[in-house]
Amino acid sequence: MKAAPPPFPNAPLKFGGVAHRLRLLHGGDEEILRAFFRSHTPETIYERYGYPVPDMNFDRAHQLVGVDQSRDCAVGIFETDARGEALDAVGRYCLDPDGRNAEVAFVVRESKRNLGMAKALLKVLIVTAKARGLDALWAQLAPGNGPMMAVFRRAGFSFIALGPGEGVKATLPLRARKRKAK
């Protein structure tokens, strides 16, 4: 069975009054992703990766944009102008080894935060994961990452504290649990 493609709006989305396009990441987006990475502050890099990452080389960018979109899902929000496309946000999920659950992650350009981009990406990822029959999405968050916790909370995720220094795990069940017969 072929995996369901992510749902994309036909019309451009507006964030901050500016038209953007939501689409899958693919081979050829490596330099756009590298430019996006270079726009991040050290704090953003640490929140996203959990450790300092000095640069993103072409090979790493190629791995991130060249995911198997029938298994995992990687989408971006792009702004287009006379110079070409600029990547303003990335959302992705990666299947766990069990193939039933997936870790979800986001990063939004600092100058484009609080415009609803993470919410839009999360909506696409949830709909895609449900269509593909996944059981749950989950994310590990730094305890001080209040804005992302708010995005996940509004989407219905529940939270549990992990061990000291490990942050918080947010989980969203995607399928109703079957009741045991009495």
C-alpha positions as CSV (number, residue, x, y, z in Angstrom):
1,M,0.0,0.0,0.0
2,K,1.4,3.4,-1.0
3,A,1.6,5.9,1.8
4,A,-0.8,8.9,1.7
5,P,0.8,12.1,0.6
6,P,0.7,15.1,2.9
7,P,-2.3,17.4,2.3
8,F,-1.3,20.8,0.9
9,P,-3.4,23.9,0.6
10,N,-4.0,24.9,-3.0
11,A,-3.8,28.6,-2.3
12,P,-0.7,30.3,-0.9
13,L,-0.7,30.6,2.9
14,K,-0.2,34.1,4.4
15,F,2.0,34.6,7.4
16,G,2.5,38.1,8.6
17,G,0.6,39.3,5.5
18,V,3.2,37.7,3.2
19,A,2.3,34.8,0.8
20,H,4.2,31.5,1.5
21,R,4.0,28.1,0.0
22,L,4.0,24.9,2.0
23,R,5.7,21.9,0.1
24,L,7.7,18.8,0.7
25,L,11.4,19.1,1.0
26,H,13.3,17.3,-1.8
27,G,16.7,16.9,-3.4
28,G,17.7,20.3,-4.8
29,D,16.8,22.1,-1.5
30,E,20.2,21.5,0.1
31,E,21.5,25.1,-0.3
32,I,18.2,26.6,0.7
33,L,18.3,24.4,3.9
34,R,21.9,25.3,4.5
35,A,21.1,29.1,4.2
36,F,18.1,28.5,6.6
37,F,20.4,26.8,9.1
38,R,22.9,29.6,8.9
39,S,20.1,32.1,9.9
40,H,19.7,30.4,13.3
41,T,21.0,31.7,16.6
42,P,23.1,29.3,18.7
43,E,20.1,29.1,21.1
44,T,17.8,27.9,18.2
45,I,20.4,25.3,17.1
46,Y,20.7,24.0,20.7
47,E,16.9,23.8,21.1
48,R,16.5,21.9,17.8
49,Y,19.5,19.6,18.0
50,G,20.2,19.4,21.7
51,Y,23.8,20.3,21.3
52,P,25.9,23.0,19.5
53,V,26.2,22.4,15.7
54,P,28.7,24.7,14.1
55,D,27.6,24.3,10.5
56,M,25.5,22.1,8.2
57,N,27.5,20.6,5.4
58,F,26.1,19.7,2.0
59,D,25.9,15.9,2.8
60,R,24.0,16.5,6.0
61,A,21.6,18.9,4.2
62,H,21.2,16.2,1.5
63,Q,20.2,13.6,4.1
64,L,17.6,16.0,5.6
65,V,16.0,17.0,2.3
66,G,16.2,13.6,0.7
67,V,14.1,11.7,3.2
68,D,11.9,8.8,2.0
69,Q,8.6,10.8,1.9
70,S,6.6,7.7,1.8
71,R,7.9,6.7,5.2
72,D,8.9,9.9,7.0
73,C,7.6,13.4,6.3
74,A,9.6,16.6,5.8
75,V,7.8,19.8,4.8
76,G,8.9,23.4,4.5
77,I,7.2,26.8,4.4
78,F,8.8,28.9,1.6
79,E,8.7,32.6,0.7
80,T,9.4,33.4,-2.9
81,D,10.7,36.7,-4.2
82,A,12.8,37.9,-7.1
83,R,15.9,36.2,-5.7
84,G,14.1,32.8,-5.4
85,E,12.9,30.8,-2.6
86,A,13.7,31.3,1.1
87,L,12.9,28.6,3.7
88,D,11.2,30.1,6.8
89,A,10.2,26.9,8.6
90,V,10.7,23.2,8.6
91,G,8.5,20.5,10.2
92,R,9.2,16.8,10.0
93,Y,8.5,13.5,11.5
94,C,10.7,10.4,11.5
95,L,9.3,7.0,12.1
96,D,10.4,5.1,15.2
97,P,11.9,1.6,14.6
98,D,8.5,0.1,15.5
99,G,7.0,1.8,12.4
100,R,3.9,2.8,14.5
101,N,5.0,6.0,16.1
102,A,7.0,9.0,14.9
103,E,9.1,11.8,16.4
104,V,8.0,15.2,15.3
105,A,10.3,18.3,15.2
106,F,10.2,21.9,14.0
107,V,12.3,24.9,13.5
108,V,11.1,28.4,12.5
109,R,13.2,31.3,11.4
110,E,13.6,33.6,14.4
111,S,12.2,36.6,12.4
112,K,9.1,34.6,11.4
113,R,8.1,33.2,14.8
114,N,4.6,33.7,16.3
115,L,3.0,33.9,12.9
116,G,1.4,30.4,13.0
117,M,4.0,28.5,10.9
118,A,4.6,25.8,13.4
119,K,0.9,25.3,13.9
120,A,0.4,25.0,10.1
121,L,3.3,22.5,9.8
122,L,2.0,20.4,12.8
123,K,-1.5,20.3,11.2
124,V,-0.1,18.8,8.0
125,L,2.1,16.3,9.9
126,I,-0.8,15.1,12.1
127,V,-3.2,14.7,9.1
128,T,-0.4,12.8,7.2
129,A,0.4,10.6,10.2
130,K,-3.3,9.8,10.7
131,A,-3.8,8.9,7.0
132,R,-0.8,6.6,7.2
133,G,-2.2,4.8,10.2
134,L,0.4,5.8,12.8
135,D,-0.5,5.3,16.4
136,A,1.1,8.5,17.9
137,L,3.4,11.4,17.3
138,W,5.8,12.5,20.0
139,A,8.4,15.2,20.6
140,Q,11.1,15.8,23.2
141,L,11.2,19.4,24.3
142,A,13.5,21.5,26.5
143,P,11.6,22.5,29.6
144,G,12.1,26.2,28.9
145,N,10.8,26.0,25.3
146,G,7.4,27.5,26.2
147,P,6.4,28.6,22.7
148,M,6.7,25.0,21.3
149,M,5.0,23.5,24.3
150,A,2.1,25.9,23.7
151,V,1.9,24.8,20.0
152,F,1.8,21.1,21.1
153,R,-0.6,21.8,23.9
154,R,-3.1,23.5,21.6
155,A,-2.9,20.5,19.2
156,G,-3.9,18.1,22.0
157,F,-0.5,16.7,23.0
158,S,0.0,15.5,26.6
159,F,3.2,16.0,28.5
160,I,5.4,14.0,30.9
161,A,8.5,15.2,32.6
162,L,11.6,13.1,31.7
163,G,14.7,12.8,33.9
164,P,16.8,15.7,35.1
165,G,18.2,17.6,32.2
166,E,16.2,15.6,29.6
167,G,13.2,17.9,29.3
168,V,9.6,17.0,28.6
169,K,8.0,14.4,26.3
170,A,4.9,15.5,24.4
171,T,2.7,12.8,22.9
172,L,-0.4,12.8,20.7
173,P,-2.3,9.5,20.3
174,L,-3.6,9.4,16.7
175,R,-5.9,6.4,17.0
176,A,-8.6,5.6,19.6
177,R,-7.5,2.9,21.9
178,K,-9.5,-0.3,21.6
179,R,-11.5,-1.2,24.7
180,K,-11.0,-4.6,26.3
181,A,-14.0,-6.8,26.2
182,K,-15.3,-7.7,29.7
